[in-house]
Amino acid sequence: MRNTIKNIIQGDNLKQIFQYVLNSLYRSGPISVTDMEILSYLSLYQNEIFETHKSSILNYMAVFYKETEEKSLKDVIFNQYKKYINENYQHNYTPVQANIIKEVANSQYFSFSAPTSTGKSFVFMNMIKESIHDVVVIVPSRALINEYYLKLCNQIQDKSVNILTFIDKINTANSQKSIFIITPERCRELFKYRDKFTVDLFLFDEAQLSDEDSKRGLYFDSIVRRCQASFPYSKFIFAHPFVENPDSQIEKNHFDKTKSNAIQYKQKNVGQMFLCVGDNWNYFHFGIEKTIMGNQKVKCSFDPIKKVIEQNGTVLFYISKSKIYDKRFLTEFRKYIDLCKSIDSEVVDSYINKLKEYTGGDTIANKNYYSQMIALLKRGIVIHHGSLPLQTRIIIEEFTKAGFCRICFATSTLEQGINMPFDIVFLDRLEASKPLAVKNLIGRAGRSTSLNKFDYGFVIINSPSNMAKFREIINQDEILSAISSLESTELHDDDYNEFREAILNGTLSDEYNLTENELNLLETNDAKKIIELILNSTFNGNKLIDFQIINSDDNYKLKLYEYFSDLYSTYLGRNLEDGENDVLNTAIKIMLWRIYGKTFKNICWYRYSYVSRTKDREILKKHGHRTDHIMANYMTGYHDFPDKHLPRFGLFQLGTKAKDVDYDLVMYDTYDYIDKLIGFKLSDVYYAAFSKYYEEFGDIRALRLAKYIKYGTDSERYIWMLRYGMSFEDIETIDKHIESINAERIIFKDSIKTVPDEEIQSIIRFIP
């Protein structure tokens, strides 16, 4: 077997090639990258002959969720195997899926790895559905939370099952069990309720997160340890893609090996072929195993991206975030963008209107608040990256799954297991230093369907010079560390080490998610004096001072920012550098806007209006003057925090004209502040500071401000509504339809029946 790609395209030696791949598939199953390549080429270039072998191919692949025919004794044997699995597991599982079920039943701790298209999600959904007591699903991203949530809500119609994306003990009068879908960071709330839940199963999806060389990897390991200590009789499942040693989870977490097992599954359900693009957008096939597929790349006679778009397929372009931010992707891939015509659909318009309402962006070019990200959706072009607001990401992913996406320009956020398959994955950047991330992205190429056909996809790399590097990535197995970050001696950062010691010593506060030392710093006399100054500056008696009063007095406002900054410095144990101070002051401003009930859209508008000087330009226009010369205001952008080496910097470069300020960048930056800085760092610190102050002095203002920081309100009714999963936007719509709400139940008014389903999605499971 040599030059197989060239032979298949030319129709040479087809009998020998079919015999080779069928024998290999029958003996070993679909574990070879090369076998799946060959099948993909045969299906594409020799489909008429391929169809005569299709049933055997699908049978030998053991994709038992597809309906096949029995044309030989071997086919009969595989169909008997299919019947056996169905009788034992009541589903048309593949052998891999059935084995996962078996191993989970036989082990308390089970860790496995499998390619992206193995169908583990289907198994997980059934396991979660069939559990008797509570289940905790831990995923790496909040976008993946939504995917699980929607699937489970569709599969589990029984409203006595709480399906929650946060940890809380609610709806107790009606619920029999709870399913929690959370990130590691949200899991910390579980330990407050350790006596209130009986957890049957902890499911860690995309568990390779534990290998991250960051505090997040450390946090992941800490959550595993704390879950095991708090719920010693629960089952633990760890799922990874493309990992050679899934047993690393057993080793690093010191699980009882007599109750544990780990397996690496290599079976694939989807084929792939690999191409590179040369000059003038010419495409060439190349194989992973050169001795079989051929040493030389082979010219592809068509443009695969153009063909897929014209056939209403989908293409993922994996690009850098900088290319999205500076708009280079629009020029580099214009020939394909131009193929995407405007979609005349009320459904598409409804998605766009949802995004306009949530983000405040508009779709009229050259106008204030223009959002190119939203405008491109009208042509089926999606932008996806880690700074997209969560609600925006959810809407965009629904848009894609509904079949409207033609092109998706994405960064590495798609690595994190979000189930958005594409016909083509184009790697504009090949990060050899992150082979697992590359494999995860490649795994998006090809849709695993239940149709009676062989499923395959295309993977395209951006240059022939990257072929050797790409082959190396495909052929190597990824190995995770078997030593937990909690025991590693390689971390020398004081912040890491203090957190690690607190986990190991059991001195991390479940209530505040801070270490004992951090809490002590917030209870010093210096901290208490600063807290008193903040309370005196934000309250008149027990009532919040009107926002307009604070906003209209610059000295007052800057002094208030300074107090909050001083409190954080006290917690940090050092003075902040100028760059850090700029970032913190911006975050405090946004946090105060949220305390005063401003929506995400409002905050984006405020920031955009300031930096783009909309009022100044409107006044000039009103008087007939030109505005082209007006320069943008300086505004600090988000940066990871704290960072003592951070210089002062603006979100937009010096010399940016006010009219050229990009609303999308303001939106992304605002979300980064809210999600990454306020949500996961500042809110914990300030909530703990004011709560501790209230505990000591009984000052009701401190308790109220703590609630404002944590929830955005101090209204008990609104807090309960938030605890039931409603957003402030939901509250505006739903509040008038609720009679009463508490830990036991929500009692609705009859008027709830008049509200359209799309407006009550967040609480529809609580409506009788």
C-alpha positions in Angstrom: 0.0 0.0 0.0 1.7 3.1 -1.3 0.5 6.5 -2.6 -3.0 5.7 -1.5 -4.4 9.2 -1.9 -3.2 9.5 -5.5 -4.5 6.0 -6.3 -7.9 6.6 -4.9 -8.3 9.9 -6.7 -7.2 8.2 -10.0 -9.2 5.1 -9.4 -6.2 2.8 -9.3 -5.8 -0.4 -7.1 -9.3 0.2 -5.6 -9.9 -3.5 -4.9 -6.7 -3.8 -3.0 -7.3 -0.6 -1.1 -10.9 -1.7 -0.1 -9.6 -5.1 1.0 -6.8 -3.6 3.1 -9.0 -1.1 4.9 -11.9 -3.5 5.5 -9.6 -6.2 6.9 -7.9 -3.6 9.2 -11.3 -2.3 10.3 -12.7 -5.7 11.0 -9.6 -6.8 13.1 -9.0 -3.6 15.1 -12.1 -1.4 14.8 -11.9 2.3 13.9 -8.7 3.2 15.8 -6.3 4.0 13.0 -6.1 7.6 11.7 -4.9 6.2 8.4 -7.8 3.8 8.0 -10.3 6.6 8.7 -8.4 8.8 6.1 -8.6 6.1 3.5 -12.4 5.6 4.1 -12.9 9.4 3.8 -11.1 9.5 0.5 -13.0 6.5 -0.8 -16.3 8.0 0.2 -15.4 11.3 -1.5 -13.8 10.2 -4.7 -15.1 6.6 -5.3 -18.6 6.9 -3.7 -20.3 4.5 -6.1 -18.0 1.6 -5.1 -18.0 2.8 -1.5 -21.8 2.4 -1.3 -21.5 -1.3 -2.1 -19.2 -1.7 1.0 -20.9 0.9 3.2 -23.0 -1.5 5.4 -19.9 -3.6 6.2 -17.9 -0.5 7.0 -20.5 0.9 9.4 -20.9 -2.5 11.0 -17.1 -2.9 11.5 -17.0 0.6 13.0 -19.7 -0.6 15.4 -21.7 2.6 15.1 -24.7 0.8 16.2 -26.9 3.9 16.3 -27.0 3.7 12.5 -29.3 1.4 10.7 -27.3 -1.1 8.5 -28.0 -4.1 6.3 -26.6 -7.6 6.8 -24.7 -8.6 3.6 -22.3 -11.1 5.0 -21.6 -13.5 7.9 -19.4 -10.8 9.4 -22.3 -8.3 9.2 -24.5 -10.8 11.0 -22.0 -11.2 13.8 -21.8 -7.4 14.4 -25.6 -7.1 14.4 -25.8 -9.9 17.0 -23.3 -7.8 19.1 -25.6 -4.8 18.5 -28.6 -6.7 19.8 -26.7 -8.0 22.8 -25.8 -4.4 23.8 -29.3 -3.2 23.3 -30.8 -6.0 25.4 -28.3 -5.3 28.3 -28.3 -1.5 28.2 -31.6 -0.6 26.5 -29.8 1.7 24.0 -28.1 1.3 20.7 -24.7 2.1 22.3 -21.4 1.5 20.5 -19.1 -0.9 22.2 -17.1 2.0 23.7 -20.3 3.6 25.1 -21.4 0.3 26.6 -18.0 -0.2 28.1 -18.1 3.2 29.7 -21.4 2.3 31.4 -19.9 -1.1 32.5 -16.8 0.5 34.0 -18.8 3.2 35.9 -21.0 0.5 37.3 -18.0 -1.6 38.5 -15.8 1.3 39.8 -16.2 4.1 42.3 -13.6 6.1 40.4 -13.3 5.8 36.6 -11.2 8.0 34.3 -11.1 7.6 30.5 -10.1 9.4 27.4 -11.7 9.2 24.0 -11.7 11.1 20.7 -14.2 13.9 20.3 -16.7 12.0 18.2 -17.0 9.0 20.5 -20.5 9.9 21.7 -19.7 10.2 25.4 -22.3 13.0 25.8 -25.1 10.6 24.9 -23.9 8.2 27.6 -23.5 10.9 30.2 -27.0 12.2 29.5 -28.5 8.8 30.1 -26.4 8.2 33.3 -27.5 11.6 34.7 -31.1 10.9 33.8 -31.1 7.5 35.4 -29.4 8.5 38.7 -31.5 8.2 41.8 -30.0 11.0 43.8 -28.2 14.3 43.1 -25.6 14.7 40.3 -22.8 17.3 40.0 -21.5 17.9 36.4 -18.3 20.0 36.4 -17.3 21.5 33.1 -14.5 24.0 32.2 -16.5 26.8 30.7 -19.8 28.5 31.4 -20.7 28.1 27.7 -20.6 24.4 28.1 -22.9 24.7 31.1 -25.6 25.9 28.8 -25.2 23.0 26.4 -25.6 20.5 29.2 -28.5 22.5 30.6 -30.5 22.6 27.3 -29.9 18.9 26.6 -31.0 17.8 30.1 -34.0 20.0 30.1 -35.1 18.4 26.8 -34.5 14.9 28.0 -35.8 15.2 31.6 -39.4 16.5 31.5 -40.1 15.5 35.1 -40.2 18.8 37.0 -39.5 17.2 40.3 -35.9 17.2 39.1 -34.1 20.5 39.6 -31.7 21.2 36.8 -29.5 24.1 38.0 -26.5 26.0 36.8 -25.5 27.0 40.3 -25.4 25.4 43.7 -28.4 26.1 45.9 -31.1 24.3 48.0 -34.3 25.6 46.4 -37.7 24.4 45.2 -37.6 21.9 48.1 -41.4 21.4 48.3 -41.4 20.1 44.7 -38.0 18.6 43.9 -36.9 15.0 44.5 -33.3 15.5 43.3 -31.0 18.1 41.8 -28.7 18.1 38.9 -26.0 20.8 39.1 -24.0 21.8 36.0 -21.2 24.1 37.1 -17.6 25.2 36.6 -14.9 24.4 39.2 -15.2 28.0 40.5 -19.0 27.6 41.1 -18.5 24.3 42.7 -17.2 25.9 45.8 -20.7 26.7 46.9 -21.4 23.0 47.2 -19.5 22.6 50.4 -21.8 24.9 52.3 -24.6 22.3 51.6 -22.6 19.1 52.1 -25.2 17.8 54.6 -28.2 18.7 52.4 -27.4 16.7 49.3 -26.8 13.0 48.5 -24.6 13.1 45.5 -24.6 9.8 43.5 -22.2 11.0 40.8 -19.5 13.6 40.2 -18.9 13.9 36.4 -15.8 15.9 35.4 -16.0 16.6 31.7 -13.0 17.9 29.8 -10.9 16.9 32.9 -7.6 17.8 31.2 -8.2 21.2 32.8 -6.5 19.8 35.8 -3.2 19.9 33.8 -3.3 23.6 33.3 -0.2 25.3 34.6 -2.2 28.0 36.3 -4.2 28.8 39.4 -7.2 27.4 37.6 -5.6 24.0 37.3 -4.7 24.2 41.0 -8.3 25.1 41.7 -9.6 22.1 39.7 -7.5 19.7 41.7 -8.7 21.3 44.9 -12.3 20.9 43.9 -11.7 17.1 43.3 -10.1 16.7 46.7 -12.8 18.7 48.5 -15.6 16.8 46.7 -14.0 13.4 47.6 -13.6 14.5 51.3 -17.1 15.8 51.6 -18.8 13.0 49.6 -16.7 9.9 50.2 -19.4 7.5 48.9 -20.1 9.2 45.5 -18.9 7.9 42.2 -16.3 10.0 40.3 -16.0 10.0 36.5 -13.3 11.9 34.6 -13.5 12.3 30.8 -10.7 13.6 28.6 -10.0 13.8 24.8 -6.8 12.3 23.3 -5.0 11.6 26.6 -2.7 8.5 26.8 -2.8 8.3 30.6 -6.3 8.9 32.0 -5.1 7.0 35.1 -3.3 10.2 36.1 -6.5 11.3 37.8 -6.4 8.2 40.0 -2.8 8.8 40.8 -2.8 12.5 41.5 -5.9 12.4 43.7 -4.8 9.3 45.7 -8.0 7.4 45.0 -8.3 3.8 46.3 -6.9 1.8 43.4 -9.0 -1.3 44.3 -12.1 0.8 43.5 -10.6 2.6 40.5 -10.1 2.0 36.8 -8.8 4.0 33.8 -9.0 3.3 30.0 -7.9 5.0 26.9 -10.4 4.5 24.1 -9.1 5.2 20.5 -12.2 4.3 18.5 -13.4 7.0 16.2 -16.9 7.5 14.7 -16.0 10.1 12.1 -13.4 10.1 9.3 -11.2 13.0 8.4 -8.9 14.0 5.5 -6.2 16.5 5.7 -5.3 19.3 3.3 -3.0 22.3 3.2 -3.4 25.5 1.3 -0.8 27.0 -0.9 -0.4 30.2 -2.9 -3.6 31.6 -4.5 -5.8 29.4 -2.4 -4.8 26.2 -4.1 -5.5 23.1 -2.0 -3.5 19.9 -1.6 -4.3 16.6 0.1 -1.6 15.0 2.3 -1.6 12.0 4.5 -0.5 11.4 8.1 1.3 8.1 7.5 3.5 8.9 4.5 4.5 5.3 3.7 0.9 4.4 3.0 -0.8 7.7 2.0 2.1 9.1 0.0 5.2 11.2 0.4 4.0 14.0 -1.8 1.0 16.2 -1.4 -1.7 15.7 -4.1 -3.5 18.6 -5.8 -7.1 18.9 -4.8 -9.2 19.6 -7.9 -11.8 21.8 -6.1 -11.9 24.5 -3.4 -13.3 22.5 -0.4 -14.3 25.6 1.5 -16.2 27.1 -1.4 -17.9 23.8 -2.1 -19.0 23.3 1.6 -20.4 26.9 1.8 -22.3 26.5 -1.5 -23.8 23.2 -0.2 -24.9 25.0 3.0 -22.3 23.3 5.1 -20.2 25.0 7.9 -16.6 26.1 8.1 -14.6 26.8 11.3 -11.7 29.2 10.9 -9.4 28.9 13.9 -7.7 32.3 14.2 -6.0 34.5 16.7 -8.0 36.9 18.9 -6.0 39.7 17.6 -7.2 39.1 14.0 -10.8 39.3 15.3 -10.1 42.5 17.3 -8.2 44.3 14.5 -10.6 43.0 11.8 -7.8 41.4 9.7 -10.0 38.3 9.3 -12.4 40.3 7.1 -9.7 41.0 4.5 -7.7 37.7 4.7 -10.8 35.5 4.2 -12.9 37.9 2.1 -13.3 35.5 -0.8 -15.3 33.1 1.5 -17.1 35.8 3.4 -18.4 37.2 0.1 -20.0 33.7 -0.6 -22.3 34.2 2.4 -25.3 36.1 1.3 -27.9 37.7 3.5 -30.3 35.2 5.1 -34.0 36.1 4.7 -35.4 34.5 7.8 -37.6 35.7 10.7 -35.8 33.2 13.0 -32.4 34.7 12.1 -33.9 38.2 12.7 -35.1 37.0 16.1 -31.6 35.9 17.1 -30.2 39.3 16.0 -32.9 41.2 17.9 -32.1 39.2 21.1 -28.4 40.2 20.8 -29.3 43.8 20.1 -31.5 43.9 23.2 -28.9 42.3 25.4 -25.7 44.0 24.2 -27.1 47.4 23.1 -25.3 46.9 19.8 -26.9 47.9 16.5 -26.6 46.7 12.9 -26.5 50.0 11.0 -23.0 50.6 9.7 -21.2 53.9 10.4 -23.6 54.7 13.2 -23.0 54.9 16.9 -23.2 51.5 18.7 -22.6 49.6 15.5 -21.8 45.9 16.3 -20.2 44.1 13.4 -20.4 40.9 15.3 -24.2 41.1 15.3 -24.4 42.4 11.8 -22.4 39.5 10.4 -25.0 37.0 11.7 -27.4 38.1 9.0 -25.1 36.4 6.6 -24.5 33.3 8.7 -21.1 34.5 9.9 -20.4 33.8 13.6 -17.6 35.2 15.8 -16.7 33.1 18.9 -14.1 33.9 21.5 -13.6 33.9 25.3 -14.5 37.6 25.8 -18.0 37.2 24.2 -20.6 37.9 26.9 -22.0 34.6 28.1 -25.6 35.3 27.0 -24.2 36.4 23.6 -22.3 33.1 23.4 -25.4 31.1 24.2 -27.5 32.8 21.5 -24.7 32.4 18.9 -24.3 28.7 19.7 -28.1 28.2 19.4 -27.9 30.1 16.1 -25.2 27.7 14.9 -26.9 24.5 16.1 -30.1 25.7 14.4 -28.2 25.4 11.1 -27.8 29.1 10.2 -24.0 29.3 10.6 -21.9 29.2 7.4 -18.6 30.4 8.7 -17.4 30.6 12.3 -14.3 32.6 13.2 -13.2 31.3 16.5 -10.3 31.3 19.0 -9.3 28.6 21.4 -12.7 28.8 23.3 -13.9 25.9 21.1 -11.2 23.7 22.7 -13.3 23.4 25.8 -15.7 20.8 24.6 -18.5 22.9 23.2 -20.3 20.6 20.8 -20.3 22.7 17.7 -19.3 20.4 14.8 -18.2 21.7 11.4 -17.7 20.2 8.0 -14.3 21.9 7.7 -11.9 23.1 10.3 -9.3 25.5 8.9 -6.3 26.0 11.2 -5.0 29.5 10.5 -2.6 29.0 13.4 -0.9 25.8 14.4 0.2 25.9 18.0 2.6 23.0 18.4 3.1 24.0 22.0 -0.5 23.1 22.7 -1.0 19.8 20.9 -4.0 18.8 23.0 -5.8 22.0 22.2 -5.1 21.5 18.4 -6.5 18.0 18.6 -9.6 19.2 20.3 -10.2 21.7 17.6 -9.5 19.1 14.9 -12.1 17.0 16.6 -14.7 19.5 15.5 -14.2 18.5 11.8 -16.9 16.1 10.8 -20.4 15.6 12.1 -21.4 12.3 13.8 -24.9 11.7 12.6 -27.5 8.9 12.9 -27.9 8.8 9.1 -27.0 5.7 7.2 -23.8 7.1 5.9 -20.1 7.3 6.6 -19.5 10.7 8.3 -16.3 12.6 7.6 -14.9 16.1 7.6 -11.9 18.1 6.3 -9.0 19.6 8.3 -7.0 22.3 6.5 -3.7 23.8 7.6 -2.6 27.2 6.5 0.7 26.2 4.8 2.5 23.2 3.3 5.5 24.1 5.6 3.4 23.0 8.6 2.7 19.4 7.4 5.5 17.8 9.3 4.6 19.6 12.5 0.9 18.7 12.0 1.8 15.0 11.5 3.8 15.0 14.7 0.9 16.5 16.6 -1.6 13.9 15.3 0.7 10.9 16.0 1.7 11.8 19.5 -0.3 10.9 22.6 -0.8 13.5 25.2 0.4 12.7 28.7 -1.0 14.4 31.8 1.0 14.9 34.9 0.3 12.3 37.6 1.3 14.8 40.3 -1.3 17.2 41.5 -0.6 20.9 41.5 -1.5 20.7 45.2 1.7 18.6 45.8 3.9 20.0 43.1 7.0 21.9 44.3 7.4 23.8 41.0 5.0 26.6 42.0 6.8 29.4 43.8 4.3 32.2 43.5 3.2 33.3 47.0 -0.4 33.7 45.9 -0.4 30.1 44.6 1.4 28.7 47.5 -0.9 30.3 50.1 -4.0 29.0 48.3 -2.5 25.5 48.0 -1.6 25.4 51.6 -5.1 26.5 52.6 -6.5 23.6 50.5 -4.1 21.0 52.0 -4.6 22.3 55.5 -8.4 22.7 55.3 -8.2 26.5 56.1 -9.9 27.8 52.9 -13.2 29.3 53.8 -16.2 27.7 52.1 -18.3 30.7 52.9 -16.0 33.3 51.4 -13.6 31.3 49.1 -10.6 33.1 50.8 -7.8 31.7 52.9 -7.6 32.3 56.6 -4.8 34.8 56.1 -6.7 36.7 53.5 -9.7 37.0 55.8 -7.5 38.2 58.6 -6.2 41.0 56.4 -9.8 42.1 55.8 -10.4 42.3 59.6 -7.5 44.5 60.5 -8.1 47.9 62.1 -6.9 49.6 58.9 -9.4 47.6 56.8 -12.2 48.5 59.3 -11.4 52.2 59.0 -11.6 52.0 55.2 -14.8 50.1 55.3 -16.4 52.7 57.5 -15.3 55.4 55.1 -16.9 53.5 52.2 -20.2 53.0 54.1 -20.3 56.7 55.0 -19.7 57.6 51.3 -22.3 55.2 49.9 -25.2 55.6 52.4 -27.3 58.4 53.8 -28.6 56.8 56.9 -29.5 53.3 55.8 -30.3 54.4 52.3 -28.0 54.2 49.3 -27.0 57.7 48.2 -28.5 58.6 44.9 -26.3 57.6 42.0 -26.7 61.0 40.4 -25.2 62.7 43.4 -22.1 60.4 43.3 -21.8 60.7 39.5 -22.1 64.5 39.4 -19.2 65.2 41.9 -15.9 64.2 40.5 -14.0 64.7 43.8 -16.6 62.6 45.6 -16.5 59.9 43.0 -12.7 59.7 42.9 -12.5 59.6 46.7 -14.9 56.7 46.7 -12.8 54.8 44.1 -9.8 55.5 46.3 -11.4 53.9 49.4 -12.3 50.8 47.5 -8.7 50.7 46.0 -7.2 51.1 49.5 -9.3 48.2 50.9 -8.0 46.0 48.1 -4.5 47.1 48.8 -4.9 46.2 52.4 -6.2 42.7 51.4 -3.2 42.4 49.0 -0.7 43.5 51.6 1.0 46.1 49.3 0.3 49.3 47.4 -1.0 49.0 43.9 1.1 50.2 40.9 -0.3 52.8 38.5 -1.3 50.3 35.9 -3.1 48.1 38.5 -4.8 51.2 39.9 -6.2 52.1 36.5 -7.6 48.6 36.0 -9.1 48.5 39.6 -10.6 51.9 39.3 -12.3 50.9 36.1 -13.6 47.7 37.7 -14.9 49.7 40.8 -16.8 52.0 38.5 -18.4 49.1 36.7 -19.1 47.4 40.0 -20.9 50.6 41.3 -22.9 50.8 38.1 -24.1 47.2 38.8 -24.9 48.0 42.4 -27.1 50.8 41.1 -29.0 48.4 38.9 -27.4 49.2 35.5 -27.8 46.4 33.0 -24.9 45.1 30.8 -26.3 47.0 27.9 -26.4 50.3 30.0 -22.8 49.8 31.1 -21.6 49.2 27.5 -23.4 52.3 26.4 -21.9 54.5 29.1 -18.4 53.3 28.3 -18.8 53.6 24.6 -20.4 57.1 24.9 -17.4 58.2 27.0 -14.6 56.9 24.8 -16.3 57.8 21.5 -17.4 61.2 22.8 -20.9 60.8 21.3 -22.3 63.9 23.0 -19.4 66.1 21.8 -19.9 64.8 18.3 -23.7 65.2 18.4 -23.4 68.8 19.5 -20.9 69.6 16.6 -23.2 67.9 14.1 -26.2 69.8 15.4 -24.4 73.0 14.6 -23.3 71.8 11.2 -19.6 71.2 12.1 -17.5 68.2 11.0 -16.5 65.6 13.6 -13.8 63.7 11.8 -11.0 65.4 13.8 -12.4 64.5 17.2 -10.1 62.0 19.0 -11.3 59.2 21.2 -11.0 59.6 25.0 -8.6 57.5 26.9 -10.1 54.5 28.7 -8.3 51.6 30.5 -8.9 48.2 29.1 -9.2 44.9 31.0 -6.0 43.1 32.0 -5.4 40.1 34.3 -5.2 41.4 37.9 -3.3 41.9 40.1 0.0 42.3 38.2 2.6 44.6 39.7 4.5 44.8 36.3 1.4 46.1 34.4 2.1 49.5 32.7 -0.7 52.0 32.1 -2.5 51.4 28.8 -5.6 52.3 26.9 -8.2 50.0 25.4 -7.7 52.0 22.1 -4.4 53.2 20.7 -3.5 56.8 20.9 -4.6 58.6 17.8 -7.8 56.6 17.4 -10.6 58.9 16.1 -13.8 59.0 18.2 -15.9 57.9 15.2 -13.7 54.8 14.7 -14.2 53.5 18.3 -15.3 49.8 17.9 -18.5 49.1 19.9 -17.7 45.4 19.9 -14.4 45.9 21.6 -16.0 48.0 24.3 -18.6 45.2 24.8 -15.9 42.5 25.0 -13.8 44.5 27.4 -16.8 45.3 29.6 -17.6 41.6 29.9 -14.0 40.7 30.7 -14.2 43.2 33.6 -17.5 41.8 34.9 -16.7 38.2 34.4 -13.0 37.7 34.9 -12.2 40.5 37.4 -15.4 41.4 39.3 -17.1 38.0 39.2 -14.1 35.8 40.1 -11.9 38.1 42.1 -13.1 41.4 43.5 -16.6 40.3 44.5 -15.2 37.6 46.8 -12.9 40.1 48.5 -15.4 42.9 49.0 -18.3 40.6 49.9 -16.1 39.0 52.7 -14.9 42.4 53.9 -18.4 43.9 54.4 -19.9 40.6 55.7 -17.2 40.3 58.3 -17.7 44.0 59.3 -21.4 43.3 59.7 -20.7 40.3 61.9 -18.5 42.3 64.2 -20.4 45.6 64.4 -24.0 44.8 63.3 -23.9 47.7 60.9 -26.8 46.9 58.5 -25.2 49.1 55.9 -22.3 46.7 55.6 -24.7 43.7 55.1 -26.7 45.6 52.5 -23.6 46.6 50.6 -22.3 43.0 50.8 -25.6 41.8 49.2 -25.3 44.5 46.5 -21.8 43.3 45.6 -22.8 39.6 45.5 -26.2 39.9 44.0 -26.6 43.4 42.6 -29.5 44.0 44.9 -30.4 43.8 48.6 -34.1 43.0 48.0 -34.8 39.6 49.5 -37.4 38.9 46.8 -35.0 39.8 44.0 -32.3 37.7 45.7 -34.6 34.7 45.7 -35.4 35.3 42.1 -31.7 35.4 41.3 -31.1 32.3 43.3 -33.7 30.5 41.2 -31.7 31.4 38.1 -33.3 34.5 36.8 -31.3 37.4 35.5 -32.2 41.1 36.2 -33.6 41.2 32.6 -35.8 38.2 33.5 -36.9 39.9 36.8 -38.2 42.9 34.8 -40.5 40.6 32.9 -41.4 37.9 35.4 -41.6 39.8 38.8 -45.2 40.9 38.3 -46.3 37.3 37.7 -45.0 35.9 41.0 -47.2 35.8 44.1 -44.4 34.6 46.5 -41.0 33.0 46.4 -38.8 31.3 49.0 -36.6 28.2 49.4 -39.6 25.9 49.2 -41.3 27.0 46.0 -42.3 29.8 43.6 -46.1 30.5 43.7 -47.1 32.0 40.4 -50.1 34.1 39.6 -52.4 32.9 36.8 -51.1 35.6 34.6 -47.8 33.6 34.1 -49.8 31.6 31.5 -50.0 34.6 29.3 -46.2 35.1 29.1 -44.6 33.6 25.9 -42.3 30.6 26.6 -39.2 32.4 25.3 -39.5 35.1 28.0 -39.7 32.5 30.9 -37.1 30.0 29.8 -35.1 30.5 33.0 -38.0 29.4 35.3 -40.1 27.3 33.0 -39.2 24.1 35.0 -40.6 25.7 38.2 -44.0 26.4 36.6 -46.5 23.6 37.5 
